[in-house]
Amino acid sequence: MYKANPPFLPSGSLLRALTTLLRKPHGTQPPLQHQFTQPPANISHVEQYRGFFDFHPGDAFLGTPVCPLSYHYLGTQRAQLALMMNTHFIYPVAGMVHVGNDMRQLHPYDPQQSALLTVWVEAEPFLPNENQFVGLHSQLEQQGRIVVSCNSRYLAKKGHKKPRLKPTMKDAASVSSWPVIHRWRLDAAAGRRYAALSGDYNPIHLWGWSAKLFGFSKPIIQGMDSVA
């Protein structure tokens, strides 16, 4: 188990992530854990984030803007990246696809106070020739209690076998009968704008050529942009 306690969360680095393409994953990912001291929230950045997504301007907690639940993922993702940059993380970071996320607000978060952020990795069993997934889990604590939890699932390596959809997945994939609630139209620069706000510079989100390097026909929007 690996632990670290830097005073601030490290920011993401595209170039450092690209160097991990030299990794040759084999076997099952060993357990890893990092801990960070997260400083009080940057209120101007919280307001910028709220304005970007048009969150209601009247929400306030202790005289400061409320951090939307999705905002907490920005710090969580940087902590996840720091863990994945560890030499004991066996998969290349660039090109990993965030395929699932479960975030929960368990108690009120005080943006004026520091917090303890713990992140750890949990690998799914290694299956030759099949897609390989890893789970990145985190919890944010203030005054000894967990205020936010986040469980993320990443596609770490594409397998050679095409997965067969289960019947329930086929049903979920058929959206023709779903009611349309709202539509968003995203231009080619949408992923780059969110990257500038969030620090998520995964190449699959930025340009057509960089997305194609990792097997995508065009850029895909960041999942937490859609959630927010």
N, C-alpha and C positions, 0 to 999 in steps of 0.2 A: 504494500500500500504506500503510495507516494503522497506526501503532503507538502504544501508550500503556503506561506502567509505573506505575500507582498503587500505593501500598504495601499496600492491602488490596482484596479483591474488593468491588465495589459490591453492595449488596443490591437485590433486585427491587422495583420500584415499580409498583403497579397503575395509579395515576393517570397516571404518565409513559407507560406502555404504551398507555393509552387515547388519549393525544394523538396517537399515530402513526396513528390511524384516518383522519387527514386526509391521509395520504400517498396519492398517485395513481400506483401503479406502472406503468411502461411500459418495454419493452425488457428487456435482460438485466442482472441484478445485477452490478455491478462487484466486483472482488476487494477484500477487506478483511481486515486482520489486527490483533489486539490481543495484548499480552503483559501478564501480571500476576505480581507477586510474591505467592505464596500463603503466609501465615504457617503455623506449625506447627498441627496439628489441635487443635481445642477438644475435649479428652478428655471433658468432661461431655456435650457434644452427641453425640459418637460413642457414648457409653454410652446416651444417650436414644434414639438412632436404632436401636441394636442391640436395646434393650428393646422398642421399638415393633414390630419385626418378629420378635422372639423368636429372634435369632441366638444361637448357643451361647455361654453366659457364660464358658466356660473358655478361649476363644481369646485369646492375648496375644502381643504382639511387643515386645521390649525393655521388658517390664514394663507395657505399656499395651495397652488393647483394640485388636484388629485392626480396621482400617477395611474393612468389606465393599466389594467392588468397586462395588456400586451406590451406596455412600456418596459416592464421588468425583464422581458426577454432580451432586451438590448445588452444589459449587464450579464445576463445568464449566458448569452451566446458568446460573448468575449471570454467568459470563464471556460466555456466548453472548448473554445478554440485553443486557449492556453493549455488545457489538458491534452487536446489532440496533437499539439505541437511537441508534447513530451516524447522523448525518443522511445519510450516503451509503448506508445500507441502505434500499432503495426500498419494502419491503413493510410494511404495518401489522403490529405485533407482536401486539397483542391478537387472539386468535382463530386464530393459527397453530397447526397440529396436528402434533404429534410422531408421525410414522408409522413410523420405523425407527431403531434404535440398535444399534451394535456397539461394545461396551466390552471392553478386553483389559488384563489385568494382565501386564506384560512383565517387571517386576522387583519385588522387595519394596519396599514404601513405608514409609518411616520417619516416623511421625506426629509425632515430636519435632523434625523438621527442616523448614525452609521449602522451598518448591519454586517452580519457574518454570512457569507455565501459559500456553500459547500457544493461541489459538483463531483460526480463519480460516473464511471463507465461500467456498463453491464453488457457483455457480449452475448449474442445468441449462438447456439451451437454451430460449429463449423460443419458445413455440408458441401462436399466437393461438387463443382460444376453448377452450384445454385447461388442465387443472390445471397450476399452476406449483409446482415444488419447488426447494428450496435445501438444500445440504448444509452443516452446521456441523461442522467438524473441530477436535479439540483434542488436545494432548499435555501430560502432566505430567512434568516433569523434576526429578530430584534428582541432584546430584553428576555432572552432565554426561551422564546417561543417561535415556532415556524409561522411566518406571515404569508409566504408565497411558496408553492411547490411547482416544479416543472419537470415533466417526463417527456423527453424527445426521443424519436426513433429515426435513425439515419440509414439509408442505403449506402453501405460502405464500399461494396464491390459488386459489380454486375457478374452474374454467372453465365455459363455457356448454355444452360438449359432454359427454355422459355417456360415460365411458370404457368400452370393451369389454373384458371379462375375457378373458385368454388361457386356453387349455385348462388349463395347469398351475395357474393361479390358481383356476379353477373346481374342480379336484380338491382343492386345499388348502382351499377354502371349505366343502367337504362334510365336516363333522366328525362325522356320525352314527355312523361306525364307529370313532371314536377311543376308546381306553379312558379312563375317568374315573379320575384319580389323586387329586384332592382338589377340594373345592368351597369357595369363600369367599362369604359373604353380606355384601354391603356396604350400609349404610344411606345415607340421603340426605346425611348429614354426613361421609361417609368422605373425600371429596375435600377438604373444608375442614380436616379433622384432618391430612391429609398436607401440605396447604399450610402449616399452622402449623409443621410440622416442617421442611419443605424450602424454604419460600419460594416455591413454585410457585403463584402466585395467578392463573393464567390463568382468565378468567371461564368458560370451557367446563367447568371442573371444580367450580365452587362452588355454584351454585344453578340451579334450573330456569329461572327467567326470564333469567339471564345466559347460560346455554347456548343458549337459544332465539334470543337476539340474534345468535348466530353460526351458526345453521342446524341446531342439534342439538335433538332432541325432549326430551332430559333430560341432566343432567350426566353426563360420562364420567370415569372414574377416570384419574388420571395414569398414564402408561405405566410410569414408573420405580417407582411404588407397586406395580404388578403384578409387575415384575421382581424387586424386593426381596422 
